[in-house]
């Protein structure tokens, strides 16, 4: 495999930008193409649809692929560009309200686009999508007379692509692979979708499909252990991009960004740490969110890595990225998660516990439909009416949900009441992020379990918490069989660690931990930790 090199000044110019948590980017503006839409190569008869765990609402035919308009300035001997969509996406994601197709065509490249299984209504695992993708890569290569293909894969499409190349023989038709915020190590949002509190909403949204299942951190740890051992895993060269922006405040990627913030920098769906492929080359991390990273704004960043004919130096790039935000992933466990059903025409009351020294609470409430009532009552009984911003979630695991964002500044300590009213049957998922001193810490808990037991390390911060008040309840659930579950508690100790036992092998288990206690000042607090493991 040939090594490639890059020029430092080009990368510095392209990746520097405002690093704040809520950048409003020009790439967020919707742009349409001024060239003809890609043409369907050959209409396929819809095959037997996958038996996914949920329906994502797509109605395209898996396996169909499209050819973009041939550019008048076609670059001689350049590879064919194949754009691969992500979880719950269709091929149209690259040209509808997106200038990526236009940008690639204007740069002189022949483009193609593929419909994976997710386009047919149910999200698929990397194995199902990888097999389909490999078959179509061979077909595309034949159509273009054996010209090499460079894959530009968005989000989970990057995982599907590496599977196609490594396990299904497509490596021989492909030059390079460029991944745009691909969850190479999974997404903690997938763990959230399988947590005990999120189950009600995830079920209504169809958020627990086979694709989401495969993105759990435990499942992806197992996948990475398998693929890293394969001789063809890096026969092709992989170049990765990651994002650190969440979009504007309370945008559709803001909820994911706030939740993932406890795990480090992220783009609202995928952390920068997860976007890095172990033996790939990370070419840029910038303030893109999970939507903007797939637009034409990133094309000039990876253009030099499309062809094997480009040879540059990567030593300076490695130094530039060495101290980037990708390495700053200390877990900050200041979140509380609650979820459940909403009855039609009835009020649901949620108790929100706020301890002392909380500067701010950022609340993310998701439902499937608009709410008739959303009221906040302070511990003193006063009705508080903060500004509520509602947005449709258009990216990631909880696509299709209605997200309601609220900020409580300097909230009064004590028990708040959040009153929700809906005129139809629904479900909710509430996530509260506390800007407050650290109360709980975890150890380096592995995500691969080899002997059906795991010592899960969890401790309280002795400087902020009253040890005798503590209680941690572990909820252990087999992800693909929620009936196989149990709970166990630890009380009255600064060390809340627990030995967890798993009854089934070759399965993913969700670990949801509810923690409650009191601070040194005697005020109550609650926190939630959500994780997953794969039992080998």
N, C-alpha and C positions, 0 to 999 in steps of 0.2 A: 504494500500500500504506500503510495507516494505521500510525502509530507508537504504541507503547504505553509507559506509564511505570510504575515500581514504587515502593513505599514502603520507605525504607531500614530503618526499625526492624523491619518484618516480616521482611525478608530476614536481618537480623543475628540476630534471635531464632532463625530457622529453620536457618541454616547454621553457627552456632557450635557447636562440639562438641569432644570429645577428638580430637586429631590424631595420636595415636600409631599406629604401624604395625600393631598387632594389636588393634583395638578389638573388644570383644564386645558386640554391639548387641542391643537388644530386638527389632529387626526380624529378627534371625536366627531367632527362634522361629517355628516353623511354626504358622500359623493357618488354620483352615478357615472357610468362610462359613456363616452361619446362615440364608441365604436360598436359594431354589431355584437350581440351576445354570443357566447360560444355556442357552437352547433352540436347537437346530439349526434354522435358517431353512428350508432346503430341502436335502434329501439329494441329493448329486450322484453321478453315476456316475463311478467312478474313471477318469480319462483315461489316456493313455499316459504313463507315468512318465518323468521326466527321466533322461537317461543320465548320472547323476552319477559322479564318480570313486570314490565310496565310499557305503556304506550307513550311515545313522545310527541305524537301529533303529525309527524312527517308523512308524506304520501308519495315520495319519489320511488323509483325502481332501483334497488341495489344492483350494482354491477354496470350500470350505464356510465359512459364517460363522454366528455365533450371536448371538442377541438376549438381553440380560440382562433381569432382572426389572424391570418399570417401577416406579420409586419412587413412594410415595404423596405425597411432597413434591416432585414433578417441577418443576424450575425452568422457568417460562414462557420461551419463545424461546431457551433454552439450546441450544447445538449438540449433536448426537449425538456421543458419544465412541466412537472406533474404536481398539481396542487391537491393536497390530501386534507379533507376537513376533519374536525374534531368531534368530541362527544355530542350526540344529538344534533349535529349539523348536517347540512346538505352541501352539495358542490356549489350551489348558488351563493354561499356565504362569501365567496371570493370576488363576485362581481355585482351583486345586488347591494346597493348602499355601501359600496366598497370600491376603491380605486386601485386595488392590487393588480387585477387583471389588466387594466388600462396601463398601469405603470410598467408592468413586465413586457407588454406588447410594444409600448413606445421605446423601451430599451433594446428592442430587437430580438426578442425571444419568442419562439413558438411555444404556446401554452396548451396544456390539457388539464382537465378537471375530472374527478372521479366521485361517484356516489357509492358510499360504503353501506353496510347494513343499517346504520343509524338513519339513513335517508328514507328507509322503508317503513318506519314507525316504531321500531324497538331498538334501543341501544345494544351494541354487541361487544363482546370481549375482544381483546387484542388477537385471540386465536382465530375467531370467526372472521373478523375484519382483515387480519393478516393473510389468511388463505385466499379470500376474495381479491384483495389488493394484489397479491403476487400473480394471480391468474391474469388480471387486467394489465399489470405492468408488462407481462410477456406479450399481450395483445397489442398494447400501444407501441412497444418496441418494434414488433413485426410491421405494424402499419407504417411506421416512419423509416422502414428499411434498415432496422438495426441500429439506428442512432442511439447514443447513450442518453439516459434520462437522469436528470437531477430532480429529486423529490423535495418539495417545499411543504412541510407538514405542520399543520396547526394543532396545538393542544394535544389531545389524546391521539390524533393522527400520527404523531411522532412515534408513539409506542406501537401503534398498529404497523407503521412502516418498518421499524426495526424487527418486528416479528416476521413480516413478509419476507424481508431480506435474509434473515438469519435462519428461519425454520422452513420456509417454503420456496427457497431457491431463487428468489428474485434478485439476489445480490449481483448476478452476472449481467443484468440489464441496466444497472444503475451506476452512475458516476458518483455523485455526492448526495448527502442528505442534509437539509437545513431544517431545524425544528424551531418553531415559534411558540415559546412558552409551553413546552410539552411536559406533562407530569411524569418524568422518567422514574420518579420514586413514589408516585401516587399523590393524592391530594387529601389533606385533612378534612376537606368539605365532604368527601365521600364517606369518611368515618362518621362525620356528623349526621349524614343521611341515614346511617344504620344505627344511630344511637337510640336509646330508649325514649328520649323526649321528642325526637324528630320523626318517629315512625308514622304518626297520624298524618302529618302534612306530606311527607315523602310518598306515602301511599296514594294520596289524592293527586299529587303532581305527576306521578309516574317517575319519581326520582330514584327508584331502586331497581333500575333495569340492569341487564348483564354488564353494560359498559360501566355504570357507576360501581357495581360490585367489584369489577376488576381494578378500579382505581383506589380502593382502600389501601391504606399504608401497609397493612400486614400482607395483603395479597401481592402488592407490588414489590415488597421485600423478597417474597418468594420468587416472583418473576425475575427480578434482577439477579438473584443467586443462580437461577437456571441459565439465563441468557449470557451472563458474564463468563460462564464456563464453555460457551460454544466457540468453535474455531472461526466461524463466519460472523461472529457478533460485530466485529469492527473491520471486516474486509473493505467495506465502503467507508468513506470519511464522513464523520458527523460534525456539524457545526450548529451550535445552539445559541438562542437568544432568550433572555428573560426580562421581565418587567417589574417595576416597583411602584407603578401608579395604580390608583383605584378608580380613576375617573373623578368627576366632580362629587361634592358631598352628597350622600344619599342617592347616588346614581345606581344603576343596576349591578355594578361590580363593587359598590361600596360595602355592602353587607359582607360579602366574602372577604374583602380586604380587612375589615375590622376584625372578623373572626380569625383570619389567618395571621393577623398581626402578632398574636401571641407566639407564633412559631418563626417569626422573622419577616424580612422584606418579601413582598408578593405583589401580584398584579390584579388581585381581586378573586382569582381562582386557583392560581398555582404559585407556590413560593419560588423565589430565585434559587434556593438550594435544590428544589426538586427539578427545576428546569435544566440543571447541569447534568450531563451524561458522564458517567465515570471516566471513560476513555475517549470522549469527544472533546472538541475544542469550543470553549465558550467565547464567542466573538463579541458579544455586547450585552450589557445590562443597562437599561435606561428607564425613564419614567413612563413607559408605555403601560396601559392597562390591558386586560385580557382581550378587549375588543380592538383597540388601536394597534396592537402588535401584529395583527393579521392584515393590516392595511398597507397601502403603498408607501407609507412613511418609513417603513423598515427596509424597503427593497434596496436602497442604496447602501445599507449597512451590510447586507449579505451578498450583494452583486458580485464582489470579487471572489466569492467562495462557490460560485455556481459551477465553474468549469475546472477540470484538472489541469488545464493549461496555465492557470494562474499560480505562480509560485512566489510566496512572500515569506517574510520572517515573522515568526510568532513569539520570539523571545521577549520583545518589548511589550506585546499584548499581554503576555502572562504576568509581567511585572505590574502593568497597569491595573489588572483585575485582581491582583493578589489581595489588596486591602478593600475590595469592593464589598457592598452590602451582603453579598452571597455568604460571607463568612460570619455575619452578625446575626446568628440565629438562636440566641439564648431564649429559652422558653419563659414567657411571663404569664403566669397562670392567674389572670385576673378576670375570668369570665364566669358567667352563670347562665345555664341553658335550661329552659323549661318549655314543654310542649304538650299538646293534647287536643281533644275534639272541641268543636264549638257547636252548640245546639242552636237550631233555628229559633229566632224570636225570643231568645233567652240570654241573659247577661252571664258572662263568665268572669270571675274575679281571680286575678293572679296576685299573689303576695310577693313583693320585691323587698328583700332585706338589704338595708344600707347601713354599713358600719361607719364609724367616725373616720375623719381625715380623707374622705372621698372628695376629690376636686371636681370630678365630672363623671357622669354615666352616659354612655352612648348606647341607646337601645335600638335593636333591630327586630322588628316584629314582622313575620311573614305569614300570609294567608293565601288562599287561592282566589278569593273574591274581595270586593270592597267591603269595608266595615261600616255598619250603621252607627256604631258608637265606639269611641276610644277615649277614655277618661282616666286621669291620674289624680289620686287622692293622697296627699302627704300624711305623714304620721300624726300631724296635728288635726287632721280631718278637713283641711283646706283643699278645695278642688283646684288643681294646677292645670293650666291649658298651654303647654309648650307648643311650639310650631311642629307640625307633623308633615313630613315630606313623603309622598307615596310614589313609587316607581315600579314598573314591571321589570322583573329580572329577566334579562335577555341572554345571559351567558352562564355557563357552568352547570353545576349539579342541580340547582333548584330553579332551572329555567322554567319560566311560566308563572312563578309565584309573584304575588303583589307584596312589595317590600315597603314597610312603613318605618321611617327613620325618625328618631326623637333624641334630643340631647337635653339632659338635666344638669344644669350648672350648679355647683356647690349644693348638692341635694341634702335636705335635712336627714340626719341619721334616724333609724327606726324602720318600722314596717310600712312601706308604701302599698297602695292598692292600685292595680291597673284593671280597669273595667272594660271588657270587650263585648260588643254586641253585633250579631250578624243576623240578617233576615233569611238566611238559608244554612243548611248543614255545611260545616266547613271544619277546618283544623287550623291550629296556629303553632308557630315555633318562635319563641322569644329568646333572644341572645342579648345579654347585658355585659358591656365591657366597662370595668371600673378603672378610672384613673386614680390609683391609690397605692399605698405601700404594699410591697410583696408580702403575702401571707403564707403561701404554700410553695414548696419546691419538689421537683421529681428528680430521680436519678436517670442514668442512661439506660432506660428500659429497652431491651431488644424487641424486635418485631417478628423474629423467627424463633419459635419454641420447638425444641427437639425432643423433650422427654415428657410432654403433656403437663408440665408444671412450670410456673414462672413466679419468681419472687419480684413482685412489682414494688418498686421503691418510691415512697411518697412520704414527705416530712413537712412539718410545720416550721415556720420561721420563729425561732424562740424569742426574738426581740420584739415581735409584734403580736403574738398569739398566746392566749392563756391555754396551756397544754391540757389541763384537766377538762376543758369544755369541748374538746374536739371529738368529732365523729365522722368517719369516712365509710360510705356505703358503696361497695363495688357491685355493679350490675354486669354480669357476664352473659352474653347472648351469642349464639351461633348465628352468623349473619344471614345465611340462606335457610335457616330454620329457626325462626324466632321463638318457637315453643320450647326449644332446648336452651334454657336459661336458668340462672340462679343468682342470688344475691348474698353477700357476706359483708359484715361490718367490723370496723376496728374503732374502739372508743378510748378516750381519756389517756392519750399518749402523744408525745410530740412526733414519734415515729409511727406513721400510719401505713407502713408497708404491709403487704399481705401476700402470702403464697396462694396463687390462683391455680386451679386445676381445670383441665380441658378434657372432655370425654371423647371427642372425635378427632381423628387425625386427618390431615390433608383438608383442613377447613379453616376459614377465617372466623375469628371471634371478635366481637365488638366489646370494648371495655369502657363503660360509662361510670364515672366515680362522682358521687354527690358528697360534698364536704360541707360541714357546718361547724360553727364554734363561736367563740368570743375573742375579741381583741384584748390587749392588756388593759384597755380602758373600760372593758365590760360591755361593749356593744356587740350585737350579734352580726355574723356575716355568713354568706353562702357562696360556694364556688363549685364549678363543674369541670371535670377533666374528661376528655373523650379520646380514645385511642383504639388501635386494633392490632391483632397479632395473627400470624399464620402458624398453625400447628402442623409440623411435618410428621 
